[in-house]
Amino acid sequence: MAKKKEVIGGPLIINGRTLSLSRAIRAGDMLYLTGQVPLKDGAPMTEGSIEDQTRVVIEMIRDTLELAGCDLSDVVKAMVWLRDRADFPGFNEVYAEYFPSEPPARSAVISELLVDVRIEIEVVAYSPQG
């Protein structure tokens, strides 16, 4: 049986530009999502609190997972980039609402982001395919 990867979701478009990346890739039982930044009306969400931006990002992640027949309970690893160390408590509070029990393994770092947002989250999910 040949192994292959499957692209999940359509192209990612920001500010009217199609990006050169896939929204998500399924490789066997694993699903790898591209890092998500908060978007509003197809543009980076440069306004709003860390709580607002975190909710938007996790909802975007949930939507992409659903395209692959998965949900947040399938997430096994999350990588988080925050622009400001002071944002960690607000981020963590919202994150805990979405992962109230058996949360995924997680890394979080402070970094300048490529776009003027406060957060980016990338996840890996595990969902056996039969």
Biotite code that builds the C-alpha atoms (Angstrom):
import biotite.structure as struc

atoms = struc.array([
    struc.Atom([0.000, 0.000, 0.000], chain_id="A", res_id=1, res_name="MET", atom_name="CA", element="C"),
    struc.Atom([1.475, 3.316, -1.084], chain_id="A", res_id=2, res_name="ALA", atom_name="CA", element="C"),
    struc.Atom([1.824, 6.012, 1.534], chain_id="A", res_id=3, res_name="LYS", atom_name="CA", element="C"),
    struc.Atom([0.817, 9.518, 0.586], chain_id="A", res_id=4, res_name="LYS", atom_name="CA", element="C"),
    struc.Atom([0.022, 12.811, 2.134], chain_id="A", res_id=5, res_name="LYS", atom_name="CA", element="C"),
    struc.Atom([-3.278, 14.632, 1.765], chain_id="A", res_id=6, res_name="GLU", atom_name="CA", element="C"),
    struc.Atom([-3.725, 18.402, 1.645], chain_id="A", res_id=7, res_name="VAL", atom_name="CA", element="C"),
    struc.Atom([-6.619, 19.534, 3.870], chain_id="A", res_id=8, res_name="ILE", atom_name="CA", element="C"),
    struc.Atom([-8.621, 22.664, 3.102], chain_id="A", res_id=9, res_name="GLY", atom_name="CA", element="C"),
    struc.Atom([-8.280, 25.148, 0.301], chain_id="A", res_id=10, res_name="GLY", atom_name="CA", element="C"),
    struc.Atom([-5.490, 27.644, -0.139], chain_id="A", res_id=11, res_name="PRO", atom_name="CA", element="C"),
    struc.Atom([-4.764, 30.118, 2.648], chain_id="A", res_id=12, res_name="LEU", atom_name="CA", element="C"),
    struc.Atom([-5.404, 33.685, 1.471], chain_id="A", res_id=13, res_name="ILE", atom_name="CA", element="C"),
    struc.Atom([-4.341, 36.738, 3.479], chain_id="A", res_id=14, res_name="ILE", atom_name="CA", element="C"),
    struc.Atom([-4.857, 40.299, 2.274], chain_id="A", res_id=15, res_name="ASN", atom_name="CA", element="C"),
    struc.Atom([-5.997, 38.910, -1.088], chain_id="A", res_id=16, res_name="GLY", atom_name="CA", element="C"),
    struc.Atom([-2.718, 37.009, -1.602], chain_id="A", res_id=17, res_name="ARG", atom_name="CA", element="C"),
    struc.Atom([-2.595, 33.215, -1.857], chain_id="A", res_id=18, res_name="THR", atom_name="CA", element="C"),
    struc.Atom([0.156, 31.946, 0.422], chain_id="A", res_id=19, res_name="LEU", atom_name="CA", element="C"),
    struc.Atom([2.611, 29.226, -0.634], chain_id="A", res_id=20, res_name="SER", atom_name="CA", element="C"),
    struc.Atom([1.651, 26.781, 2.093], chain_id="A", res_id=21, res_name="LEU", atom_name="CA", element="C"),
    struc.Atom([-1.039, 24.271, 2.886], chain_id="A", res_id=22, res_name="SER", atom_name="CA", element="C"),
    struc.Atom([-3.619, 24.880, 5.621], chain_id="A", res_id=23, res_name="ARG", atom_name="CA", element="C"),
    struc.Atom([-3.012, 21.345, 6.897], chain_id="A", res_id=24, res_name="ALA", atom_name="CA", element="C"),
    struc.Atom([-1.446, 18.072, 5.787], chain_id="A", res_id=25, res_name="ILE", atom_name="CA", element="C"),
    struc.Atom([-2.623, 14.604, 6.780], chain_id="A", res_id=26, res_name="ARG", atom_name="CA", element="C"),
    struc.Atom([0.143, 12.007, 6.781], chain_id="A", res_id=27, res_name="ALA", atom_name="CA", element="C"),
    struc.Atom([-1.310, 8.684, 7.865], chain_id="A", res_id=28, res_name="GLY", atom_name="CA", element="C"),
    struc.Atom([-2.839, 9.054, 11.316], chain_id="A", res_id=29, res_name="ASP", atom_name="CA", element="C"),
    struc.Atom([-1.178, 12.439, 11.898], chain_id="A", res_id=30, res_name="MET", atom_name="CA", element="C"),
    struc.Atom([-2.502, 15.867, 10.973], chain_id="A", res_id=31, res_name="LEU", atom_name="CA", element="C"),
    struc.Atom([-0.120, 18.835, 10.831], chain_id="A", res_id=32, res_name="TYR", atom_name="CA", element="C"),
    struc.Atom([-1.626, 22.318, 10.791], chain_id="A", res_id=33, res_name="LEU", atom_name="CA", element="C"),
    struc.Atom([0.182, 25.398, 9.563], chain_id="A", res_id=34, res_name="THR", atom_name="CA", element="C"),
    struc.Atom([0.735, 28.009, 12.247], chain_id="A", res_id=35, res_name="GLY", atom_name="CA", element="C"),
    struc.Atom([-2.426, 30.096, 12.609], chain_id="A", res_id=36, res_name="GLN", atom_name="CA", element="C"),
    struc.Atom([-2.476, 33.832, 13.225], chain_id="A", res_id=37, res_name="VAL", atom_name="CA", element="C"),
    struc.Atom([-5.704, 35.650, 14.046], chain_id="A", res_id=38, res_name="PRO", atom_name="CA", element="C"),
    struc.Atom([-7.499, 36.804, 10.903], chain_id="A", res_id=39, res_name="LEU", atom_name="CA", element="C"),
    struc.Atom([-10.472, 39.107, 10.543], chain_id="A", res_id=40, res_name="LYS", atom_name="CA", element="C"),
    struc.Atom([-12.069, 39.555, 7.122], chain_id="A", res_id=41, res_name="ASP", atom_name="CA", element="C"),
    struc.Atom([-9.045, 37.901, 5.482], chain_id="A", res_id=42, res_name="GLY", atom_name="CA", element="C"),
    struc.Atom([-6.450, 40.197, 7.050], chain_id="A", res_id=43, res_name="ALA", atom_name="CA", element="C"),
    struc.Atom([-4.238, 39.869, 10.131], chain_id="A", res_id=44, res_name="PRO", atom_name="CA", element="C"),
    struc.Atom([-6.107, 40.962, 13.258], chain_id="A", res_id=45, res_name="MET", atom_name="CA", element="C"),
    struc.Atom([-3.881, 43.756, 14.554], chain_id="A", res_id=46, res_name="THR", atom_name="CA", element="C"),
    struc.Atom([-6.444, 44.961, 17.111], chain_id="A", res_id=47, res_name="GLU", atom_name="CA", element="C"),
    struc.Atom([-7.865, 43.234, 20.147], chain_id="A", res_id=48, res_name="GLY", atom_name="CA", element="C"),
    struc.Atom([-6.570, 41.788, 23.377], chain_id="A", res_id=49, res_name="SER", atom_name="CA", element="C"),
    struc.Atom([-4.511, 38.629, 23.631], chain_id="A", res_id=50, res_name="ILE", atom_name="CA", element="C"),
    struc.Atom([-7.688, 36.899, 24.831], chain_id="A", res_id=51, res_name="GLU", atom_name="CA", element="C"),
    struc.Atom([-9.590, 38.026, 21.706], chain_id="A", res_id=52, res_name="ASP", atom_name="CA", element="C"),
    struc.Atom([-6.782, 36.989, 19.375], chain_id="A", res_id=53, res_name="GLN", atom_name="CA", element="C"),
    struc.Atom([-6.290, 33.632, 21.113], chain_id="A", res_id=54, res_name="THR", atom_name="CA", element="C"),
    struc.Atom([-9.997, 32.802, 20.739], chain_id="A", res_id=55, res_name="ARG", atom_name="CA", element="C"),
    struc.Atom([-9.914, 33.667, 17.039], chain_id="A", res_id=56, res_name="VAL", atom_name="CA", element="C"),
    struc.Atom([-6.835, 31.490, 16.460], chain_id="A", res_id=57, res_name="VAL", atom_name="CA", element="C"),
    struc.Atom([-8.217, 28.479, 18.331], chain_id="A", res_id=58, res_name="ILE", atom_name="CA", element="C"),
    struc.Atom([-11.545, 28.759, 16.498], chain_id="A", res_id=59, res_name="GLU", atom_name="CA", element="C"),
    struc.Atom([-9.612, 28.810, 13.191], chain_id="A", res_id=60, res_name="MET", atom_name="CA", element="C"),
    struc.Atom([-7.723, 25.711, 14.329], chain_id="A", res_id=61, res_name="ILE", atom_name="CA", element="C"),
    struc.Atom([-11.016, 24.029, 15.253], chain_id="A", res_id=62, res_name="ARG", atom_name="CA", element="C"),
    struc.Atom([-12.432, 24.821, 11.785], chain_id="A", res_id=63, res_name="ASP", atom_name="CA", element="C"),
    struc.Atom([-9.395, 23.332, 10.032], chain_id="A", res_id=64, res_name="THR", atom_name="CA", element="C"),
    struc.Atom([-9.467, 20.234, 12.233], chain_id="A", res_id=65, res_name="LEU", atom_name="CA", element="C"),
    struc.Atom([-13.146, 19.731, 11.326], chain_id="A", res_id=66, res_name="GLU", atom_name="CA", element="C"),
    struc.Atom([-12.239, 19.753, 7.614], chain_id="A", res_id=67, res_name="LEU", atom_name="CA", element="C"),
    struc.Atom([-10.093, 16.700, 8.352], chain_id="A", res_id=68, res_name="ALA", atom_name="CA", element="C"),
    struc.Atom([-12.730, 14.972, 10.472], chain_id="A", res_id=69, res_name="GLY", atom_name="CA", element="C"),
    struc.Atom([-10.952, 15.853, 13.720], chain_id="A", res_id=70, res_name="CYS", atom_name="CA", element="C"),
    struc.Atom([-11.600, 18.055, 16.729], chain_id="A", res_id=71, res_name="ASP", atom_name="CA", element="C"),
    struc.Atom([-9.617, 19.755, 19.483], chain_id="A", res_id=72, res_name="LEU", atom_name="CA", element="C"),
    struc.Atom([-9.529, 16.547, 21.543], chain_id="A", res_id=73, res_name="SER", atom_name="CA", element="C"),
    struc.Atom([-7.316, 15.025, 18.810], chain_id="A", res_id=74, res_name="ASP", atom_name="CA", element="C"),
    struc.Atom([-4.576, 17.655, 19.296], chain_id="A", res_id=75, res_name="VAL", atom_name="CA", element="C"),
    struc.Atom([-1.454, 16.062, 20.798], chain_id="A", res_id=76, res_name="VAL", atom_name="CA", element="C"),
    struc.Atom([1.019, 18.964, 20.502], chain_id="A", res_id=77, res_name="LYS", atom_name="CA", element="C"),
    struc.Atom([0.733, 22.739, 20.335], chain_id="A", res_id=78, res_name="ALA", atom_name="CA", element="C"),
    struc.Atom([3.486, 25.231, 19.576], chain_id="A", res_id=79, res_name="MET", atom_name="CA", element="C"),
    struc.Atom([2.746, 28.815, 20.609], chain_id="A", res_id=80, res_name="VAL", atom_name="CA", element="C"),
    struc.Atom([4.509, 32.030, 19.697], chain_id="A", res_id=81, res_name="TRP", atom_name="CA", element="C"),
    struc.Atom([3.655, 35.176, 21.653], chain_id="A", res_id=82, res_name="LEU", atom_name="CA", element="C"),
    struc.Atom([4.887, 38.650, 20.788], chain_id="A", res_id=83, res_name="ARG", atom_name="CA", element="C"),
    struc.Atom([4.957, 39.819, 24.424], chain_id="A", res_id=84, res_name="ASP", atom_name="CA", element="C"),
    struc.Atom([5.782, 37.868, 27.593], chain_id="A", res_id=85, res_name="ARG", atom_name="CA", element="C"),
    struc.Atom([3.072, 39.855, 29.433], chain_id="A", res_id=86, res_name="ALA", atom_name="CA", element="C"),
    struc.Atom([0.461, 38.188, 27.185], chain_id="A", res_id=87, res_name="ASP", atom_name="CA", element="C"),
    struc.Atom([1.126, 34.691, 28.560], chain_id="A", res_id=88, res_name="PHE", atom_name="CA", element="C"),
    struc.Atom([-1.420, 34.751, 31.444], chain_id="A", res_id=89, res_name="PRO", atom_name="CA", element="C"),
    struc.Atom([-4.253, 35.974, 29.175], chain_id="A", res_id=90, res_name="GLY", atom_name="CA", element="C"),
    struc.Atom([-3.355, 33.463, 26.477], chain_id="A", res_id=91, res_name="PHE", atom_name="CA", element="C"),
    struc.Atom([-3.113, 30.623, 29.000], chain_id="A", res_id=92, res_name="ASN", atom_name="CA", element="C"),
    struc.Atom([-6.525, 31.428, 30.510], chain_id="A", res_id=93, res_name="GLU", atom_name="CA", element="C"),
    struc.Atom([-8.280, 31.221, 27.117], chain_id="A", res_id=94, res_name="VAL", atom_name="CA", element="C"),
    struc.Atom([-6.245, 28.185, 26.016], chain_id="A", res_id=95, res_name="TYR", atom_name="CA", element="C"),
    struc.Atom([-7.355, 26.321, 29.160], chain_id="A", res_id=96, res_name="ALA", atom_name="CA", element="C"),
    struc.Atom([-11.021, 26.961, 28.231], chain_id="A", res_id=97, res_name="GLU", atom_name="CA", element="C"),
    struc.Atom([-10.519, 25.048, 24.962], chain_id="A", res_id=98, res_name="TYR", atom_name="CA", element="C"),
    struc.Atom([-8.405, 22.257, 26.487], chain_id="A", res_id=99, res_name="PHE", atom_name="CA", element="C"),
    struc.Atom([-9.990, 21.752, 29.941], chain_id="A", res_id=100, res_name="PRO", atom_name="CA", element="C"),
    struc.Atom([-8.841, 18.158, 30.425], chain_id="A", res_id=101, res_name="SER", atom_name="CA", element="C"),
    struc.Atom([-6.012, 16.074, 29.000], chain_id="A", res_id=102, res_name="GLU", atom_name="CA", element="C"),
    struc.Atom([-4.444, 19.122, 27.299], chain_id="A", res_id=103, res_name="PRO", atom_name="CA", element="C"),
    struc.Atom([-1.898, 18.512, 24.557], chain_id="A", res_id=104, res_name="PRO", atom_name="CA", element="C"),
    struc.Atom([1.836, 18.775, 25.099], chain_id="A", res_id=105, res_name="ALA", atom_name="CA", element="C"),
    struc.Atom([2.821, 22.400, 24.507], chain_id="A", res_id=106, res_name="ARG", atom_name="CA", element="C"),
    struc.Atom([5.749, 24.692, 23.875], chain_id="A", res_id=107, res_name="SER", atom_name="CA", element="C"),
    struc.Atom([5.505, 28.478, 24.140], chain_id="A", res_id=108, res_name="ALA", atom_name="CA", element="C"),
    struc.Atom([8.116, 31.050, 23.184], chain_id="A", res_id=109, res_name="VAL", atom_name="CA", element="C"),
    struc.Atom([8.365, 34.800, 22.909], chain_id="A", res_id=110, res_name="ILE", atom_name="CA", element="C"),
    struc.Atom([9.222, 35.934, 19.393], chain_id="A", res_id=111, res_name="SER", atom_name="CA", element="C"),
    struc.Atom([8.791, 38.752, 16.942], chain_id="A", res_id=112, res_name="GLU", atom_name="CA", element="C"),
    struc.Atom([6.100, 37.546, 14.574], chain_id="A", res_id=113, res_name="LEU", atom_name="CA", element="C"),
    struc.Atom([6.144, 38.013, 10.805], chain_id="A", res_id=114, res_name="LEU", atom_name="CA", element="C"),
    struc.Atom([2.856, 39.920, 10.912], chain_id="A", res_id=115, res_name="VAL", atom_name="CA", element="C"),
    struc.Atom([1.669, 42.499, 13.440], chain_id="A", res_id=116, res_name="ASP", atom_name="CA", element="C"),
    struc.Atom([-0.421, 40.173, 15.620], chain_id="A", res_id=117, res_name="VAL", atom_name="CA", element="C"),
    struc.Atom([0.038, 39.040, 19.218], chain_id="A", res_id=118, res_name="ARG", atom_name="CA", element="C"),
    struc.Atom([-0.023, 35.245, 18.763], chain_id="A", res_id=119, res_name="ILE", atom_name="CA", element="C"),
    struc.Atom([0.524, 32.306, 16.433], chain_id="A", res_id=120, res_name="GLU", atom_name="CA", element="C"),
    struc.Atom([-0.382, 28.695, 17.259], chain_id="A", res_id=121, res_name="ILE", atom_name="CA", element="C"),
    struc.Atom([0.563, 25.553, 15.351], chain_id="A", res_id=122, res_name="GLU", atom_name="CA", element="C"),
    struc.Atom([-0.840, 22.140, 16.278], chain_id="A", res_id=123, res_name="VAL", atom_name="CA", element="C"),
    struc.Atom([-0.347, 18.463, 15.503], chain_id="A", res_id=124, res_name="VAL", atom_name="CA", element="C"),
    struc.Atom([-3.296, 16.083, 15.847], chain_id="A", res_id=125, res_name="ALA", atom_name="CA", element="C"),
    struc.Atom([-3.518, 12.307, 15.996], chain_id="A", res_id=126, res_name="TYR", atom_name="CA", element="C"),
    struc.Atom([-6.546, 10.660, 14.425], chain_id="A", res_id=127, res_name="SER", atom_name="CA", element="C"),
    struc.Atom([-6.314, 6.972, 13.436], chain_id="A", res_id=128, res_name="PRO", atom_name="CA", element="C"),
    struc.Atom([-7.705, 6.336, 9.979], chain_id="A", res_id=129, res_name="GLN", atom_name="CA", element="C"),
    struc.Atom([-8.908, 2.781, 10.412], chain_id="A", res_id=130, res_name="GLY", atom_name="CA", element="C"),
])
